[in-house]
Amino acid sequence: MGPVTLRVADLDAMIRYYTEAVPLAVLTALGSTVVLGRAGTPVVVLEHAPELRHASPRDAGLFHTAIVFETESALAAAVAAVARRAPGTFTGSADHLVSKAFYFTDPEGNGVELYWDRDRTQWSWTHGQVEMGVIHLDPNAYLTQHLTEAASADPLAGGARVGHVHLSVGDVETARTFYVNQLGFETTLDWNGALFVSAGGYHHHMAMNVWNSAGAGRRGRTLGLGMVEIELPTTDDIGSTIERMRHHGIAIRNDGASVSFEDPWANLVRLSTVSGSAV
């Protein structure tokens, strides 16, 4: 997964949250667009759009951006940074069997997950579905166990990237048709009104749920999610995806560097290769 673009009303406040609390570093700042990330990897793109309104909580859009950390000490340092800088944004934590996760809501209501993956050899699969759970994870105990002096001294040390993106959608079956049958992801889990999908055997690169948004229609242009980016290994992968989307009548835009299209709820998705080219 590539960076997630957010349209924001208060650019300065959002930069402070994502740099001081999460924390990420400013990689580039050009006009009204700021790219934030870790170790040179873009994670969140903030686009200043103060003219737009906030979406309704029941609208389709972003449920959360999930940032995966390379080590538990790096995750612990990030969680500690949020606890110091923005303690009121913490919303929960859980051991999901495949991962350990902490949840927050940024100042403009966008969900944020910070997590660490267990090794794939520790994941369990049954009939093609990954076993995930929601087990109590005490944040204070986690920090006591994993927060090191080195990580506390430099909370930006250690890599982090977008691990998955979770969307709010109007219905799960329409999401399955688009993201699995048309775009080409594989289903990894159906659970409690949510669909989890991935490529390459990951537990999930994307998820779609109806927990707040059942029956939601296409989005208008609002604050919140601007774009989801997916990086594919090769231009051949993008070419086959283009053919599949055209076969299903999905309108696409190809600028030579990337291919973009909208899902059934008008969430913009962009595909490119790791090298930054399309076809």
C-alpha positions, 0 to 999 in steps of 0.5 A: 500500500502507498500513502493515504491522501487526506483532505484537511481543513486545518493544515497546521493542526494536522501537521502537528498531530502527524509529526508530534504525536504519531510521529511522522516526518515532513518529507516534502511541503509544496504549497497546500500539499504536505507529504509525511512519512518515515525513513523516506517512505511516504505514509500520509499526504495532507491536502489543504481544502478548508472550503470543504465540509466534514462528512457525516459519520454515516457516510462512506469513506475512510475508517482508518489508515493503518501504519505498520511498524518494523519493530515493537519498540518503534510501535511502543515509541509511537504509542508513547508519543501519542500518549504524551502529545494527544492523549485524548485521541486514543480510542482502543487497542487489541491483539488481533493474533496476526498483529498488535494494534492501537487505535486513535482518531486524528483532530479531524476525525480520521481513524488511525491504527498503529500496529506491528505484525507477528511473523507470518509463521505464527498466523493461522489459516483455516479453509483459506481464511486467516484467523484474527481475534480481538483480544485485550491489549493493555497499552500501559503493559505494552509500553512497559514491556517494549518501550526502550530508552533508545526508542524514546530518545528517537521516536522517528527511528525505525521504518513504518509504512501504510500496512492496510487501509480500512474503508467504510462502505455501503454494503459488503457484497458490492465491496466484494464485487469491486475489490475481489471480482473486479480489482483482483484482491483475494478474500482473507476474512469475512467477519461481522459485517466486514470484508478483509482482502489482500494480495500475496498472502498478507492478512489484509491490505484493505478492509471494508465494513458497514459498522457505521455506514450501512446503506451509504451511497456515493460520496460527495467531495468532503474533507477526509479521504482523498485517495488510496494508493496501491503499488504493484510489482510490475507494469505487467500487473498494472496492464492486466488490472487495466484489462480486467477493469475495462472488461467490467466497465470501470472507467479508468484514467491513465496518465502514464505514471499511474492509473486511477479509478473510483470504487462504488462509493466514489473513493479514489484509488490509484495504482502505480508500480514501486518504480513509479510508472504505469504502462 
